[in-house]
Amino acid sequence: MVLNYILFPAIGCAVGTLTNYIAIKLLFRPRRKILGIQGLLPKRKNEIAERTGVLINDYLVNVEEIRKKIDRNKIEEALERYLNNIKYPIINIPGIKYTLKMIGITILVDRDGYIKRKIVKNILHDEMIADIVRKKITEFDLVTLERLIKRASGPELRFIIFTGGILGFIIGLIESFLI
């Protein structure tokens, strides 16, 4: 009878840990279809790439966020570097560099101090970022993609496995009291 209070929780812990471990492995494996079964990532890689691109574009990095990273100071520094690299003697006439820089800033910078939306929208478009993400994800081989996902979420995946063991232990403990 006392053995049940040890055995049931131990078995529950082992089963909970093992099932969560297998469930996480099934996200990535099998890489090729075996008996009609294939891991989530290999099976839906293109869909995941497409959705990830859209999510990143909609919520993380988009044309507006990029625009906000290009402020007056950055434009001024870029124009300064550009004008310093020009080899025409006319540029070295006093006041010409400054005047050209001010004209550039007037043309490029909006009232908020950032690069003008129209300029960024003519260079970039919202779908570009989603396309880059989608292309990068689809170009990764499955081993690299699995490694990246595990690297990004490794502690959480281990926590899920550990939690399965804890829940299994609790369920085993409850079972031992019910018998």
N, C-alpha and C positions, 0 to 999 in steps of 0.2 A: 504494500500500500504506500509506504513512504517512497518507494522507488518510483511510483507514478508521478510524485511531485518533482522529481528530478528528470525522469525519462521524458514525459510529455513536453515540458518546456524545452528540453534539449532537442528533441525531434522537431518541435515547432520552429525553433530558432534555425536549425539546419535547413528545414524545408523553406522557410521564409527567405533566408539568405540565398539559397540555391535558385529559387524561382525568380527572384529579382535579378540575380546575376545572369541567368539565362535570358530573361526579358531584355536586359540591356545589351547582351551579346547579339540578340536577334535584331536589334536596331541596325547593326552593321553586317551581320552574317546570316546566312551564307551569301557570298558575293555573287555567285551564279545560282540560277534556279536549280534546286535539288528537290525532286518529288513535288514540284509545284510551289515550293516555299523559297522565298528570297527575302533577304534583309530589307528593312524599310529604306535605308539610305541607297543601296544599290538599285532597288526597284523604282524609287521615286526621286532619284538624284536631279533630273531635269526640272521636275515640278518644284522641288525644294529650292533649286537655284533660282528659278523664276520668282517664286514667292519671296525669297530672301532679298532679291534685288529690289522688288517693289516695296517691301517693308523698310529697307534701308533708305531708299529714295524718299518714301513718304514721311518717315519719322526721324531719321538720323542725319543723312547727308544729302542735301539737295542744292539746287542752284542758289536759293536764297541763303542757305548756310554758308556756302562757298563765298558768295558776294560779301557777306558780313566779315569774312576773314581778310578781305582785301580793302583795307582802309586807306585814308589819305596818306599816312606815313609810309606805308608800303609802296604806294604808287609813286610818292615823291622820291623814295630811295631807288626804286627801279628806274625812274626817269633820269635821276642823277647818274646812276651807273651806265645807263644807255648813252647819255650825252657825253660822258667821259670817255667812252669807247669809240666815239665817232672821230674819224681822222681828218675831217674837213677843217681847213684853217679858219674859215668864217665862224665856226663855233667858238673859237677862242677869243673872239672880239669881246671886250668887256660888256657884260649885260645880256649877251645873246643867249648864253646857257640858261640864265635865270628867266629870261623872257619865254624861251621855249618850254622850260619846266612849268612855268605858271600857265601857259596856254594848254599844255598837256593836262595839268591838274584841273583846269576849268572844263576841259572837254570830258575828262574821265570820271571826276568825282561829283557825287550828288550832294544835296543839302545836308544829308545825314552824315557825310564824311566817308562814305563807302563808294566803291566803284558803281557806276550807274547800272541799273537793272538791264536796260536795253543792251548795253555792251556785253554783259555776262550772258544774257539770253541769246545774243548773236553768236557767242562762242560755244556755250554749253546749252544743252536742253535737258529737261528732267529725265528723259528716257536714257540719256547717256550713262548716268550713274548706275541705274538699274541694269543696263546692258553690260557694263563693266563687271559688276558683281556676278551677274548670271554667267557671263563668259568665264570668269575666273573659277567659279565653283564647278562648272561643267568640265573645265580643262584639268582639274585635279583628278588624279587617279584615286580610286577608292581607299587605298591604304593611307595616302596623304590626307585625304579628307577626314577619314576616321581619326587619324592622329591629331588633326587640328581641332576637331570637335571634342575629343577627349582632353586635349590640352586646355581648351576653353572651359569645359564643364566637368573636368575630372573629379574635383572634390564633391560636386553635387551627385555625380553618378555613384561614387563610393558611398555617399550618404544614403542614397536610395537602396543600395544593397544592404547597408548596415541597418536601415530602418525596417527592411523586410525581416531581418533576423530578430530585431526587437519585437516587432508585431507578432511574429511567429512564436516567440518565447511567451509573450503575454497570452496569446490564444492557447498555447499548450498549458500554461499555468491555470487558466480558467477551466480548461477541459479536465485537468487533474482534480480540481475541486468539485466538478459536476459528477464525476464518476464515483 
